């Protein structure tokens, strides 16, 4: 038969179960604002009943058999898969915004305004070709144009350098996160040997994976092996980054890249696997994430319909400086200066030993970072070749009229291959660069906004499952508090029954 002491045990089990539930509720409330924390829940069940009573089995109370974290692996994988697209376009949007800030159009300091000022100074010189003030003004406007282009070019080159450094930093961050995850895998395994859950450590690991998913595309899996051990693996592009206790490091190999390093960007960091095969990481397998965005910004030259990153805009600015300087010099040398001498190079050439005709000669070495008005012309304004040679003197403006006509000249620039001329004025060329930049920037902003909304929606669903709701936890606290008080009251009642049974039974009539 069930004894009174057995009832004590039943009441005590309820007391302890409520206490444990209150502990977990308190922990949830305390970590409501902790990054990556998942709500925990106590699982309770009735203990085995006992027989001995002819009317049936009698319950023996309650036990706490597990403490689980409320977390959806499906929502985690969905979040990790969506975050990479958002961070990629966010990185690209920020990079293109920086380029827009460099060109700074339309403003009084942009290239188009400076170019207009140069042509306006030529118009003034056509009125008084012998006036030294107008000649000096023309040279100053040309210096302003070249220095503006130099400034923009150097800023793009610096952006390439900074992006290259950021790629190295992201590789180091991937390695650091991979190492931390493997350390947590080992701790989780050791703590879960007895069948319990290392919920706090699992939350820390998931937070690290959140950070990793922002950098590059990853695939995450946790499978149970033949030894009943759960193995946690992370892959990048099909190659294992984390293999439970071990991880494969990424490294960078600094290499000279033609087309970028020649403009002062230095060595380019090529991402490689250090511990797998030592070959360059297939960039096509880095599908998205911050690393993809940085690689596209640093390497995207727009060739064969590839992404237009920093090298593309640097190349276009180089093409503008090179072709404009070539055509301007050719026309300037066709004229005569104030002293009746043949015109010299207005813009400095890399060498003065050849007569440029196409892009196979030294003109290809002129770029936006080295464009410069000739020191000879700067030091002697009389060398400005305003005359066309029909007659010399201060009134001849034949050549400066031809130079001023460059404003509407449509055969100045070569195509990207340097094989033929394209149709368009200098202003058209600049507007085409700015138009492409605007399209690219708007596309990046639009995709960033769209993917951000998708990530936010998934994050809300994720938090609705695993996040801590203060209202819900307060309700749980009240529920378990009442259960605790009821169990305590039951013990007090049993104590009173035992006191009557032991100390008062049989006392009547004495």
VOGU-3710 file (C-alpha; in Angstrom, 3 decimals, decimal comma):
1> xxxxxxxxxx> 0,000/0,000/0,000  1,130/3,497/-0,735  2,645/5,075/2,358  2,424/8,650/3,562  6,184/8,957/3,081  5,653/8,017/-0,564  3,267/10,932/-0,878  6,004/13,143/0,591  8,280/12,064/-2,241  5,598/12,825/-4,808
11> xxxxxxxxxx> 5,087/16,334/-3,437  8,842/16,874/-3,204  9,289/15,862/-6,874  6,752/18,513/-7,839  8,612/21,060/-5,758  11,942/20,237/-7,406  10,427/20,144/-10,922  8,869/23,567/-10,450  12,146/24,877/-9,059  14,057/23,623/-12,101
21> xxxxxxxxxx> 11,458/25,137/-14,444  11,766/28,452/-12,630  15,558/28,253/-13,004  15,243/27,867/-16,771  12,628/30,637/-16,959  14,949/32,907/-15,014  17,805/32,062/-17,392  15,613/32,869/-20,405  14,642/36,230/-18,947  18,255/37,052/-18,077
31> xxxxxxxxxx> 19,396/36,310/-21,656  16,516/37,997/-23,446  18,959/40,479/-25,008  21,939/38,140/-25,391  23,108/37,823/-29,000  22,436/34,365/-30,419  20,675/33,031/-27,321  17,925/30,477/-27,968  15,025/30,036/-25,610  15,285/26,917/-23,448
41> xxxxxxxxxx> 12,497/24,728/-22,205  12,217/22,089/-19,474  10,799/18,719/-20,486  8,967/16,929/-17,666  7,194/13,592/-17,430  5,424/11,495/-14,843  7,617/8,991/-13,010  6,801/5,293/-13,019  3,716/4,489/-10,915  3,728/1,782/-8,240
51> xxxxxxxxxx> 1,272/-1,017/-7,572  0,010/-2,481/-4,331  -3,394/-0,879/-4,378  -6,268/-3,067/-5,585  -7,857/-0,073/-7,239  -4,921/0,449/-9,621  -1,467/1,997/-9,996  -0,581/5,066/-7,982  1,540/7,885/-9,432  4,878/8,711/-7,859
61> xxxxxxxxxx> 5,331/12,293/-9,040  7,225/14,097/-11,821  10,753/14,207/-13,139  12,726/16,597/-15,345  14,326/14,493/-18,045  15,756/17,117/-20,456  16,398/20,790/-21,056  16,159/21,631/-24,736  16,774/24,770/-26,777  13,980/25,920/-29,055
71> xxxxxxxxxx> 15,832/26,281/-32,336  14,902/25,425/-35,921  17,732/24,012/-38,032  15,634/24,722/-41,106  15,360/28,422/-40,266  19,066/28,574/-39,425  20,030/27,129/-42,813  17,585/29,442/-44,550  19,037/32,457/-42,759  22,617/31,447/-43,569
81> xxxxxxxxxx> 21,686/30,942/-47,210  20,004/34,338/-47,530  22,508/36,398/-45,554  25,296/35,800/-48,094  23,338/37,513/-50,896  22,523/40,523/-48,748  26,108/41,086/-47,588  27,429/40,684/-51,150  25,233/43,445/-52,534  25,694/45,584/-49,458
91> xxxxxxxxxx> 29,463/45,404/-50,018  29,089/46,239/-53,707  26,673/49,073/-53,001  29,081/50,641/-50,522  31,967/50,265/-52,990  30,043/51,897/-55,835  28,888/54,692/-53,544  32,556/55,366/-52,866  33,226/55,618/-56,620  30,274/57,988/-56,979
101> xxxxxxxxxx> 31,793/60,097/-54,238  35,117/60,123/-56,094  33,592/61,382/-59,362  31,419/63,773/-57,362  29,040/64,604/-60,218  27,320/66,891/-60,833  29,270/69,503/-58,822  31,627/72,388/-59,415  34,582/70,124/-58,687  33,636/67,286/-61,043
111> xxxxxxxxxx> 35,520/66,456/-64,243  32,761/67,743/-66,515  32,760/71,184/-64,867  36,549/71,353/-64,953  36,454/70,311/-68,613  33,930/73,074/-69,360  36,231/75,590/-67,686  39,113/74,424/-69,906  37,109/74,902/-73,090  35,836/78,277/-71,838
121> xxxxxxxxxx> 39,439/79,398/-71,387  40,159/78,343/-74,987  37,213/80,413/-76,182  38,673/83,429/-74,420  42,068/82,795/-75,987  40,525/82,735/-79,487  39,458/86,352/-78,935  42,964/87,518/-77,988  45,431/84,755/-78,907  48,418/86,940/-78,057
131> xxxxxxxxxx> 47,217/87,912/-74,584  49,476/86,387/-71,919  46,728/86,459/-69,301  44,482/84,269/-71,442  47,389/81,934/-72,147  48,151/81,575/-68,431  44,475/81,026/-67,723  44,339/78,241/-70,315  47,373/76,536/-68,775  45,905/76,840/-65,259
141> xxxxxxxxxx> 42,601/75,295/-66,357  44,488/72,453/-68,054  46,527/71,889/-64,877  43,296/71,841/-62,890  41,865/69,230/-65,267  44,949/67,006/-65,096  45,238/67,298/-61,305  41,516/66,516/-60,932  41,891/63,406/-63,063  45,055/62,495/-61,112
151> xxxxxxxxxx> 43,164/62,873/-57,854  40,269/60,696/-59,005  42,633/58,061/-60,404  44,706/57,887/-57,239  41,568/57,599/-55,121  40,350/54,646/-57,212  43,790/53,034/-56,914  43,666/53,553/-53,139  40,232/51,928/-53,114  41,717/48,921/-54,917
161> xxxxxxxxxx> 44,474/48,742/-52,305  41,976/49,009/-49,452  39,705/46,381/-51,006  42,688/44,079/-51,473  43,608/44,511/-47,807  40,000/43,878/-46,801  40,076/40,570/-48,715  43,100/39,510/-46,674  41,278/40,555/-43,504  38,198/38,508/-44,448
171> xxxxxxxxxx> 40,354/35,440/-45,095  41,913/35,828/-41,638  38,427/36,222/-40,170  37,243/33,017/-41,849  40,204/31,138/-40,373  39,611/32,593/-36,913  35,913/31,667/-36,985  36,711/28,158/-38,235  39,168/27,646/-35,373  36,652/28,848/-32,779
181> xxxxxxxxxx> 33,971/26,567/-34,198  36,228/23,505/-34,010  37,074/24,352/-30,379  33,369/24,602/-29,574  32,717/21,294/-31,355  35,152/19,578/-29,020  33,641/21,189/-25,911  30,114/20,288/-27,023  31,131/16,680/-27,605  32,722/16,358/-24,161
191> xxxxxxxxxx> 29,731/17,881/-22,390  27,165/15,798/-24,270  28,819/12,425/-23,655  26,348/11,728/-20,838  23,327/12,525/-23,002  22,761/16,109/-21,898  22,650/19,142/-24,199  25,341/21,817/-24,273  22,749/24,432/-25,200  24,834/27,483/-24,353
201> xxxxxxxxxx> 27,805/26,272/-26,396  25,540/25,391/-29,302  24,199/28,939/-29,269  27,757/30,286/-29,338  28,571/28,050/-32,290  25,473/29,146/-34,197  26,431/32,796/-33,602  29,857/32,135/-35,126  28,228/30,456/-38,115  25,999/33,544/-38,485
211> xxxxxxxxxx> 29,141/35,662/-38,807  30,716/33,192/-41,226  27,610/33,215/-43,439  28,028/36,960/-43,918  31,519/36,535/-45,350  30,995/33,740/-47,875  28,572/31,069/-49,022  28,674/28,058/-46,718  26,824/24,773/-46,396  26,357/23,462/-42,856
221> xxxxxxxxxx> 25,531/19,921/-41,782  25,416/17,977/-38,509  25,239/14,237/-39,072  25,368/11,286/-36,716  28,190/8,868/-37,486  28,389/5,121/-36,959  29,795/5,784/-33,474  26,641/7,802/-32,634  28,725/10,971/-32,513  27,234/14,066/-34,128
231> xxxxxxxxxx> 29,737/15,546/-36,556  29,410/19,233/-37,395  30,780/20,181/-40,835  31,010/23,393/-42,858  31,914/23,560/-46,551  32,842/26,369/-48,932  32,370/25,576/-52,587  32,260/21,841/-51,913  35,554/21,809/-49,957  35,465/21,226/-46,217
241> xxxxxxxxxx> 36,324/24,215/-44,060  35,364/22,647/-40,713  35,434/18,891/-40,165  34,223/18,688/-36,569  37,543/18,780/-34,650  39,672/19,976/-37,577  39,580/22,846/-40,045  41,286/23,672/-43,332  42,885/27,090/-43,423  42,575/29,607/-46,209
251> xxxxxxxxxx> 45,544/31,746/-47,132  46,426/34,460/-49,625  49,178/34,369/-52,215  50,353/37,859/-53,185  50,729/38,032/-56,961  51,352/40,772/-59,485  48,297/41,224/-61,683  48,693/42,998/-65,024  46,273/45,855/-65,441  46,074/46,776/-61,782
261> xxxxxxxxxx> 49,535/46,664/-60,259  50,909/48,881/-63,030  48,794/51,700/-61,624  50,298/51,354/-58,175  47,824/48,981/-56,548  50,616/46,604/-55,535  50,281/42,849/-55,236  46,887/41,201/-55,456  45,851/38,703/-52,794  44,823/35,433/-54,477
271> xxxxxxxxxx> 42,781/33,274/-52,099  43,998/29,683/-51,725  43,395/26,644/-49,604  46,438/26,189/-47,389  45,680/22,707/-46,047  43,850/21,022/-48,917  45,681/21,180/-52,216  47,338/24,591/-52,298  45,611/25,588/-55,515  43,750/28,882/-55,928
281> xxxxxxxxxx> 40,235/28,764/-54,576  37,855/28,613/-57,523  36,278/32,069/-57,390  33,196/30,754/-59,153  32,515/28,681/-56,037  32,570/31,793/-53,891  29,064/32,552/-54,972  28,223/35,413/-52,650  28,915/37,047/-49,325  31,228/39,908/-48,422
291> xxxxxxxxxx> 34,203/38,077/-49,928  32,444/37,744/-53,296  31,524/41,412/-53,221  35,094/42,450/-52,421  36,557/40,205/-55,135  34,186/41,629/-57,740  34,953/45,183/-56,690  38,695/44,590/-56,806  38,881/42,466/-59,980  35,786/43,351/-62,024
301> xxxxxxxxxx> 36,965/44,867/-65,304  33,683/44,495/-67,184  35,216/42,343/-69,930  32,988/39,684/-71,516  29,985/40,975/-69,564  31,662/40,405/-66,210  31,080/42,611/-63,203  32,155/46,254/-63,478  34,232/46,961/-60,404  37,017/49,368/-59,532
311> xxxxxxxxxx> 39,353/48,263/-62,390  36,636/49,022/-64,937  36,228/52,632/-63,819  39,984/53,020/-63,460  40,416/51,710/-67,009  37,758/54,077/-68,377  39,372/57,045/-66,652  42,746/55,943/-68,034  41,246/55,736/-71,523  39,806/59,223/-71,225
321> xxxxxxxxxx> 43,114/60,724/-70,044  45,182/58,837/-72,623  43,069/59,504/-75,703  42,227/63,105/-74,866  45,903/63,931/-74,205  46,966/62,178/-77,423  44,502/64,016/-79,662  45,078/67,346/-77,928  48,849/67,031/-78,294  48,622/66,042/-81,947
331> xxxxxxxxxx> 46,548/69,125/-82,720  48,693/71,370/-80,523  51,879/70,258/-82,314  50,241/71,050/-85,653  50,132/74,735/-84,682  52,697/77,444/-83,983  53,524/79,287/-80,795  53,719/83,044/-80,260  57,291/83,080/-81,570  56,381/81,276/-84,803
341> xxxxxxxxxx> 57,909/77,974/-83,739  56,280/74,588/-84,232  54,074/73,577/-81,313  55,341/71,183/-78,634  53,497/68,580/-76,540  50,953/70,331/-74,355  50,568/67,265/-72,118  53,657/65,315/-71,187  54,254/62,079/-73,063  56,010/59,087/-71,499
351> xxxxxxxxxx> 58,761/59,710/-74,043  59,201/62,258/-76,779  61,070/59,879/-79,105  58,085/58,725/-81,156  55,100/60,255/-82,838  52,018/58,513/-81,419  49,608/57,120/-83,979  47,733/54,373/-82,149  47,731/52,443/-78,893  50,696/50,274/-79,806
361> xxxxxxxxxx> 53,149/53,029/-78,946  54,101/54,802/-75,738  50,741/56,539/-75,506  49,359/53,462/-73,837  51,514/54,332/-70,810  49,595/57,544/-70,152  47,028/57,016/-67,415  44,805/59,027/-65,153  47,455/58,977/-62,428  50,288/60,439/-64,512
371> xxxxxxxxxx> 48,470/62,876/-66,815  50,276/66,207/-66,573  50,605/69,491/-68,419  54,131/69,800/-69,801  56,509/71,685/-67,512  57,922/73,429/-70,569  54,512/74,894/-71,409  53,750/75,749/-67,798  57,001/77,691/-67,504  56,548/79,532/-70,808
381> xxxxxxxxxx> 52,948/80,455/-71,777  54,187/81,809/-75,113  54,622/78,175/-76,213  50,866/77,695/-76,411  50,402/77,003/-80,133  47,433/79,225/-80,911  48,422/79,966/-84,530  47,762/77,637/-87,450  50,833/78,849/-89,350  48,987/80,805/-92,046
391> xxxxxxxxxx> 50,477/83,872/-90,481  52,334/84,364/-87,248  51,631/86,966/-84,658  49,315/87,789/-81,822  46,157/87,862/-83,936  46,349/84,378/-85,436  43,909/82,056/-83,647  43,562/79,304/-86,256  44,949/76,458/-84,133  43,320/77,456/-80,865
401> xxxxxxxxxx> 39,988/77,464/-82,716  40,625/73,858/-83,684  41,551/72,999/-80,094  38,410/74,718/-78,806  36,418/72,608/-81,285  37,439/69,547/-79,243  34,331/70,287/-77,196  32,239/68,875/-80,062  34,856/66,632/-81,729  33,483/63,055/-81,970
411> xxxxxxxxxx> 36,489/60,974/-82,982  38,837/61,463/-80,044  38,549/58,148/-78,251  39,483/54,589/-79,171  37,408/51,569/-78,234  38,524/49,432/-75,290  40,591/47,206/-77,582  42,369/50,227/-79,026  41,652/49,152/-82,608  39,174/51,772/-83,822
421> xxxxxxxxxx> 37,647/55,125/-82,932  34,266/55,458/-81,257  31,644/58,098/-81,923  31,242/60,622/-79,127  32,564/63,852/-77,650  34,620/64,177/-74,475  31,480/65,102/-72,575  29,663/62,104/-74,055  32,487/59,848/-72,880  32,303/61,199/-69,334
431> xxxxxxxxxx> 28,519/60,958/-69,301  28,714/57,326/-70,440  31,015/56,500/-67,500  28,712/58,252/-65,051  25,642/56,625/-66,615  27,103/53,138/-66,264  28,115/53,943/-62,691  24,596/55,135/-61,906  23,060/51,967/-63,366  25,467/49,708/-61,455
441> xxxxxxxxxx> 24,992/51,615/-58,218  21,197/51,637/-58,454  21,163/47,921/-59,232  23,356/47,195/-56,203  21,148/49,334/-53,957  17,991/47,690/-55,269  19,299/44,164/-54,776  20,655/45,087/-51,351  17,244/46,444/-50,333  15,402/43,390/-51,687
451> xxxxxxxxxx> 17,708/40,852/-50,042  17,689/42,840/-46,811  13,901/42,561/-46,672  14,104/38,798/-47,273  16,725/38,376/-44,541  14,688/40,500/-42,128  11,622/38,358/-42,749  13,563/35,157/-42,124  15,200/36,649/-39,043  11,776/37,565/-37,620
461> xxxxxxxxxx> 10,510/34,024/-38,182  13,693/32,673/-36,654  13,336/34,872/-33,581  9,658/34,019/-33,258  10,732/30,424/-32,687  13,967/30,719/-30,767  13,842/34,227/-29,327  12,785/35,016/-25,784  9,348/36,587/-25,373  9,133/38,448/-22,061
471> xxxxxxxxxx> 5,337/38,118/-21,980  5,555/34,373/-22,502  8,280/33,946/-19,900  6,317/35,976/-17,345  3,357/33,691/-17,933  5,595/30,648/-17,458  7,007/32,148/-14,288  3,548/32,644/-12,778  2,518/29,102/-13,799  5,540/27,445/-12,214
481> xxxxxxxxxx> 5,345/29,708/-9,178  1,801/28,509/-8,514  2,918/24,919/-9,049  5,803/25,436/-6,635  3,505/26,981/-4,010  0,982/24,159/-4,431  3,698/21,519/-3,958  4,984/23,375/-0,903  1,444/23,539/0,459  1,075/19,801/-0,112
491> xxxxxxxxxx> 4,235/19,151/1,910  2,952/21,398/4,686  -0,360/19,539/4,673  1,391/16,168/4,815  3,552/17,466/7,639  0,403/18,378/9,579  -1,072/14,931/8,885  2,101/13,247/10,117  2,122/15,411/13,242  -1,454/14,381/14,035
501> xxxxxxxxxx> -0,710/10,757/13,240  2,430/10,520/15,342  1,885/12,963/18,180  -1,856/13,157/18,643  -3,326/9,784/17,662  -4,362/7,821/20,822  -4,127/10,807/23,162  -7,918/10,984/23,796  -8,965/9,951/27,366  -5,510/10,164/28,902
//
